[in-house]
């Protein structure tokens, strides 16, 4: 998983698909509002098959996979 510009994540899934997940539509939800801080957003890391920040903010792995777009 790599943080890229404009609040997007490049994720390689276990099936070797590489997809882009855009978190910007979620940034107004209270649980994700802190991620508007780009420095915090860039601290994303993978724990237990999902992306997390500070061990408190995360996304459901199914959401990451289903809502991501395949890279070109």
N, C-alpha and C positions, 0 to 999 in steps of 0.2 A: 504494500500500500504506500502510495506517495501523495502528499498534498501538492496540488497544482493551483494555478491562479484561479481567481474568481470563485473561491469556496468550493472547489471540486477535488475529488479524490480519484486517483487512478488505482484500481484494485485488481489484483490478479486472484481469481477464485480457484478453488481446488480442482476444478475441471479445466484449468489453464485458460479460461476466458479472461480477457482483459477488458474491463469496463470502466466507464467514468460515472461517478455518482456526484450529483450536484446537490449540495446541502443548502444552497441559498433559499429555496422555497420553504425551508424549515426554520429559518433564522428568526422569524417573528413568534414562533411558539416559545412559551416561557422556558421550557426545559433546555432549549437550544440557543436562547438569546445571548448567553455568554460567548458563544462561538463567533459573534459579530466582531469580537476582538481577534484580529487576524493572527496575532502572536500566539494566542491560545489555540486557535484553529490549527495552526501549523505544528502543534504538539501532539497531534493525533498519533495513535499507535494501536496495534492489534493485540487484543487479549481475548482468549477463548473464542476465536473465530469471528470476532466483530471489531469494529473500530470504536475506540473509546478516547475520552479526554479526561484527565485527572481521576480516572476510575469512577467518575460519577455521571458523566454524559456519554451516551452511546446510542447506537442504532441497532435495531433488530437485524440479524444477518439476512433474513429473508427480504426485508425492505431494501437492504443494500444491493442484493442480487436482482430483485425484480424491478427496482426503480432505476437501476444503472443502465447506461447506454453502451453498446459495444463500440470499441474504438474502431476507427476506419482502417 
